[in-house]
Amino acid sequence: MRGDDFTGALALLQEADSKYAKAEKFSTDSHEFSMIEHKSQGQTKLMIAVALARTGKTPEALKTVEEAISELSRVKSDETINVGIRDDAARSLQQAQTILSRLKSTQ
């Protein structure tokens, strides 16, 4: 995305997102590790939403950023995990909410 190749970035990010879903099915590790995966998946979905928006796919971007918000909210509210993980999710959640507002304002 640094070189403004949002189409290329979109393909790579969507591939990464699908791998999170596969990894979750096979994960037998700790709850905290699982929540780190959810946080990472939410952050990846947020980047996908930005790439979708930059390639003119605003309706898809809106749906994807809402999915990111769901993932990040789940992590942020889980008081059984390390506060640093929750804080990172909270920062990403704030960014996601800002992006959602901007996307809605352009429709």
C-alpha positions as CSV (number, residue, x, y, z in Angstrom):
1,M,0.0,0.0,0.0
2,R,3.0,2.3,0.4
3,G,3.4,2.5,-3.4
4,D,-0.3,3.2,-3.9
5,D,-0.8,-0.3,-5.3
6,F,-4.1,-0.9,-3.5
7,T,-5.2,-3.5,-5.9
8,G,-2.1,-5.6,-5.3
9,A,-2.3,-5.0,-1.6
10,L,-5.9,-6.0,-1.5
11,A,-5.2,-9.4,-2.9
12,L,-2.4,-10.0,-0.4
13,L,-4.4,-8.8,2.5
14,Q,-7.4,-10.9,1.6
15,E,-5.2,-14.0,1.4
16,A,-3.8,-13.2,4.9
17,D,-7.3,-12.8,6.2
18,S,-8.4,-16.2,4.9
19,K,-5.3,-17.7,6.6
20,Y,-6.5,-16.3,10.0
21,A,-9.8,-18.1,9.6
22,K,-8.0,-21.4,8.8
23,A,-5.6,-21.0,11.7
24,E,-8.4,-20.4,14.1
25,K,-10.0,-23.8,13.2
26,F,-6.8,-25.6,14.1
27,S,-5.8,-23.5,17.1
28,T,-5.7,-25.4,20.4
29,D,-3.4,-22.9,22.1
30,S,-4.4,-20.5,24.9
31,H,-7.3,-18.2,25.0
32,E,-4.9,-15.2,25.0
33,F,-3.2,-16.5,21.8
34,S,-6.6,-16.9,20.2
35,M,-7.5,-13.3,21.1
36,I,-4.2,-12.1,19.6
37,E,-5.2,-13.8,16.4
38,H,-8.6,-12.1,16.5
39,K,-6.8,-8.7,17.0
40,S,-4.5,-9.3,14.1
41,Q,-7.4,-10.4,11.9
42,G,-9.3,-7.3,12.8
43,Q,-6.3,-5.1,11.9
44,T,-6.0,-7.0,8.6
45,K,-9.6,-6.4,7.9
46,L,-9.1,-2.7,8.6
47,M,-6.3,-2.6,6.0
48,I,-8.5,-4.5,3.5
49,A,-11.3,-1.9,4.1
50,V,-8.8,0.9,3.3
51,A,-7.7,-0.9,0.1
52,L,-11.3,-1.5,-1.0
53,A,-12.2,2.1,-0.4
54,R,-9.1,3.3,-2.4
55,T,-10.1,1.0,-5.3
56,G,-13.6,2.5,-5.4
57,K,-15.4,-0.4,-3.6
58,T,-17.0,1.6,-0.9
59,P,-19.9,-0.7,-0.1
60,E,-17.5,-3.6,0.4
61,A,-15.2,-1.4,2.4
62,L,-18.0,-0.5,4.8
63,K,-18.9,-4.2,5.3
64,T,-15.3,-5.0,5.9
65,V,-14.6,-2.2,8.4
66,E,-17.7,-3.3,10.3
67,E,-16.3,-6.8,10.5
68,A,-13.0,-5.3,11.8
69,I,-14.9,-3.3,14.4
70,S,-16.6,-6.5,15.6
71,E,-13.3,-8.4,15.9
72,L,-11.5,-5.5,17.6
73,S,-14.4,-4.8,20.0
74,R,-14.3,-8.5,21.1
75,V,-10.6,-8.3,21.9
76,K,-10.9,-4.9,23.6
77,S,-13.6,-6.0,26.0
78,D,-11.9,-9.3,27.0
79,E,-10.7,-8.5,30.5
80,T,-9.0,-12.0,30.8
81,I,-6.2,-11.1,28.5
82,N,-3.1,-8.8,28.9
83,V,-3.9,-5.1,29.0
84,G,-1.4,-4.4,26.3
85,I,-3.3,-6.6,23.9
86,R,-6.6,-4.9,24.8
87,D,-5.0,-1.4,24.5
88,D,-3.6,-2.2,21.0
89,A,-7.1,-3.5,20.0
90,A,-8.6,-0.3,21.4
91,R,-6.3,1.9,19.3
92,S,-7.1,-0.1,16.1
93,L,-10.8,0.1,17.0
94,Q,-10.6,3.9,17.3
95,Q,-9.0,4.0,13.8
96,A,-11.7,1.7,12.4
97,Q,-14.5,3.9,13.8
98,T,-12.9,6.9,12.2
99,I,-12.6,5.1,8.9
100,L,-16.2,4.0,9.1
101,S,-17.4,7.6,9.7
102,R,-15.4,8.8,6.8
103,L,-16.7,6.1,4.5
104,K,-20.3,6.8,5.5
105,S,-19.8,10.5,4.9
106,T,-18.8,9.8,1.3
107,Q,-21.9,7.9,0.4
